[in-house]
Amino acid sequence: MRPPAKFYKLYPSNADNKDPVIDQLRTAIEDSGLDLAKISELSDVSTSTMWNWFYGSTRRPQHATVMAVTRAIGWDWKLVKVVGAPTLASPARKGKRSADTL
């Protein structure tokens, strides 16, 4: 089975065509009860950066800033192996590297 050309095309698009991580992070921030000023203080990510994620023109935030905010509100992101997902390894390479190791 051949993987799709672009994995990010599998995400449903939202009205602003923003990365889905923005919606997930917005929900986590709302659940945390912290305001952007406090999160900025804890994460060293400016309030204007976060404002641009949620209300401005930023479409694809940098991973480092997303992780800084995520950890500042007490969360973490991790990779999880999807059972039955296509792999990029060819049959000749399967013996050299496990499909679920990075």
C-alpha positions as CSV (number, residue, x, y, z in Angstrom):
1,M,0.0,0.0,0.0
2,R,1.4,3.3,-1.0
3,P,1.2,6.3,1.4
4,P,-0.5,9.5,0.3
5,A,1.8,12.2,-1.3
6,K,1.1,14.7,1.5
7,F,0.1,13.6,4.9
8,Y,-1.0,17.1,6.0
9,K,-3.7,17.0,3.2
10,L,-5.5,14.4,5.4
11,Y,-6.5,17.1,7.9
12,P,-9.9,18.7,7.5
13,S,-9.5,22.3,6.6
14,N,-11.0,25.0,8.8
15,A,-12.5,28.3,7.6
16,D,-9.2,30.1,7.9
17,N,-7.1,27.3,6.4
18,K,-4.9,27.2,9.6
19,D,-3.0,24.3,10.9
20,P,-5.2,22.1,13.1
21,V,-2.6,22.5,16.0
22,I,-3.9,26.1,16.4
23,D,-7.4,24.8,17.2
24,Q,-6.1,22.1,19.6
25,L,-3.9,24.7,21.4
26,R,-6.7,27.2,21.7
27,T,-8.9,24.6,23.4
28,A,-6.1,23.6,25.8
29,I,-5.4,27.2,26.7
30,E,-9.1,27.9,27.3
31,D,-9.3,24.8,29.5
32,S,-6.2,25.9,31.4
33,G,-7.9,29.1,32.6
34,L,-4.8,31.1,32.1
35,D,-4.7,34.3,30.1
36,L,-2.3,35.0,27.3
37,A,-0.2,37.4,29.4
38,K,0.4,34.7,32.0
39,I,1.2,32.1,29.4
40,S,3.6,34.5,27.8
41,E,5.4,34.9,31.1
42,L,5.6,31.2,31.6
43,S,6.6,30.2,28.0
44,D,8.6,33.2,26.8
45,V,6.3,33.3,23.7
46,S,5.0,36.8,23.1
47,T,1.3,37.5,23.5
48,S,1.3,39.0,20.0
49,T,2.6,35.7,18.6
50,M,-0.2,33.8,20.3
51,W,-2.8,36.4,19.3
52,N,-1.7,36.0,15.6
53,W,-2.1,32.2,15.9
54,F,-5.7,32.5,17.0
55,Y,-6.9,35.8,15.5
56,G,-4.3,37.0,13.1
57,S,-2.5,35.9,9.9
58,T,-0.3,33.0,11.2
59,R,-1.2,29.8,9.4
60,R,1.6,27.5,10.4
61,P,3.1,28.2,13.8
62,Q,6.7,27.1,14.6
63,H,6.9,23.8,16.5
64,A,9.2,25.3,19.1
65,T,6.8,28.0,20.1
66,V,3.8,25.6,20.1
67,M,5.7,23.3,22.4
68,A,6.8,26.2,24.7
69,V,3.1,27.2,25.1
70,T,1.9,23.7,25.4
71,R,4.3,22.9,28.3
72,A,3.7,26.2,30.0
73,I,0.0,25.3,30.4
74,G,0.9,21.8,31.7
75,W,0.5,19.7,28.6
76,D,2.8,17.8,26.2
77,W,2.5,16.5,22.7
78,K,3.9,13.1,21.7
79,L,4.0,10.9,18.7
80,V,1.8,7.8,18.8
81,K,2.1,4.9,16.4
82,V,-1.1,4.4,14.5
83,V,-1.9,0.7,14.1
84,G,-2.4,-0.1,10.4
85,A,-1.0,3.2,9.2
86,P,1.1,3.1,6.0
87,T,4.8,3.2,6.5
88,L,7.4,4.9,4.3
89,A,9.9,2.0,4.7
90,S,10.4,-0.2,1.7
91,P,10.3,-4.0,2.2
92,A,14.1,-4.0,1.7
93,R,14.7,-1.7,4.7
94,K,12.2,-3.3,7.1
95,G,14.9,-5.4,8.7
96,K,17.2,-2.5,9.3
97,R,14.9,-0.2,11.2
98,S,11.7,-0.8,13.1
99,A,8.7,1.1,11.7
100,D,7.8,2.5,15.2
101,T,11.2,3.9,16.2
102,L,12.3,7.4,15.3
